[in-house]
Amino acid sequence: VPTVDENGIRTLLRETADTDIPPARVDLDQAIATGRQQRRMRLTGIAGSAVAVVAAAAVIAVTGVFNPASPPREPIAPSASGQLSAPDRFNPLVPYAAFGRLPAGWHVGQKSSFPGNDLMAESATTQLSLQVWAPDGAGGLTVYPVGQCRSAASTLLCPLVNEPWQKLSRAPDVNGRPAYWLVLKGTSPGSTMIGWEYAPGAWALLGWGYSNTSEPHPAGAVRAVVRSLAAGVRFGQSTPILFPYTIHGLAGWQITEVDYTMVNGQPSARMLHLAGGQPAGIIQVNAVPASTPLDGRCDRPGMSLDGHATLDGVTVDLFAPKGQVVCGDDIDGLQVELFFGHQRGGYSGSGTALGYARHLDLLGADQASWQPYPLR
Amino acid sequence: VTGDKGEAGYVEYVSGRMTSLRRVAYLLCQDWYSADDLVQVAVTRLFAHWPRARRMDNLDAYVRKILVHAFISQRRSAWGRRVLLAESPPEVPDLGTDREAALDVRSALLCVPPRQRATLVLRFYCDLDVEQAAAALGCSPGTVKSQTAKGLAAMRRLLEPAMPSIGGADRG
């Protein structure tokens, strides 16, 4: 067994990387097509760093601004006809859907049991993404509000996918709603992706795959797992995400997305994404109990956040918005990380991120103290 | 340079580096599904900058820089995770023959914060020296040293219960 010094790590990394390499999914034609678009945008004066922010803003513009002050939506009750009615946008603070009862050994989140690595679900106005893991496989669920996907005779086009899904065949209805087996053009027809119209005009997609090391599974059995998972998905959920902080005094900022994970059966916030400000920018807040590992982007001598020592950093990124980040390692039992970047990728002066961090009112590491609806 | 000629050069270059890029991406992401998404992002960005990039003295270093920055950026922003939806969910890591040992190492790597993980991969898999790793990460050599030490310490801490005869000192 190698020791965990430099040579040991070198050995471990090489052994890890030198596994059998599966066939590549990398698509050079797609890279060229997309890269050409990016070139055109750059040539027309749209900085690459601005594109992501503009795109995020466009999502808000298209779907309407989510007003954090508004009361949460009530669970969507079936109409008199017994039919579910989906909203035209989701409240990112209240995940709209959840997996139903899962078999023993399965759980929502990432396979690793290490804290901090349970992959977050993503709740935004235009979609909700959840993952589920089993001992020998994994699945992913994406739910869209009404009107986000366009269904045609042979295709289903949903946001954030570059090309439409091809409808392979009709699948058995999911809870009485029409469903299709889906595949992306040019990929294997052995797809285990199902798409179903869970409410009129509103679609959900669910895929499943077994690990390479598991026993081979007949296609029919895989599809049965997918159908079972799909049938168990519960829509119109009303349990809000809990936050270990509140934020005061950020008028003009809107919540665009909340990444969350399940803690004691309760959706609990990880990364909160805000957009707004003048000039337009983004703020990302991540606060977790101090025992949970974070990215650790801060490595410069810090400043004080209400008497607590912090580290200060500037993120340097070739393409994403540049910005500032402030980190506190143990503030009231929490690790706190706040990123601020603005559309033009410039810096607003040392301490700007720290200034935004002062808008946080931390609630401590005890989940019982956490609250929903963080903007005050 | 015509578009076609530039494109052919790009395809030739990327095809020749595909395996090594995927292996580095795999070490960063710890699953082949995410690794291929990461490589897809990197080679797309490379093509967007190809007219300038192809004239660089050290194109490999430039591509590595794109890859690492894309990785760190994706781990920071959920936007990156949302752009590349595909037809199937992430695979469960292929643990190979020595399942438990592989699980330990890869789980430990997953627990090392992304920038420290990238630093370890650049230093000890790509065999970059401190200055080269600093250039790839866009930070100071001092930061590389501290990230290396922290990453090694984290790996030791995580692997110690599973591995006997753990030794070695922090070196940066």
Interface residues (C-beta under 8 A of the other chain):
Chain A: V1 T3 V4 D5 E6 N7 G8 I9 R10 L12 L13 R14 E15 T16 A17 D18 T19 D20 I21 P22 A24 R25 V26 D27 L28 Q30 A31 I32 T34 G35 R36 Q38 R39 R42 G48 A52 A55 A56 K111 S112 F114 G116 N117 M120 E122 Q127 S129 Q131 W133 D136 G137 A138 G139 G140 T142 L160 V161 W165 L182 V183 L184 T187 S191 T192 M193 G207 W208 G209 Y210 S211 N212 T213 S214 E257 D259 M271 H273 Q284 P293 L294 D295 G296 R297 D299 T315 V316 D317 L318 F319 A320 F339
Chain B: E7 Y10 V11 V14 S15 M18 T19 R22 R23 V24 Y26 L27 W32 Y33 D36 D37 V39 Q40 V43 T44 R45 L46 F47 A48 W50 K65 I66 H69 A70 I72 S73 R75 R76 S77 A78 W79 G80 R81 R82 V83 L85 A86 E87 S88 P89 P90 E91 V92 P93 D94 L95 G96 R99 A101 A102 V105 R106 S107 L109 L110 C111 P113 P114 R115 Q116 L120 V121 R123 F124 Y125 G138 C139 T143 S146 Q147 K150 L152 M155 R156 L159 E160 M163 P164 S165 I166 G167 G168 A169 R171
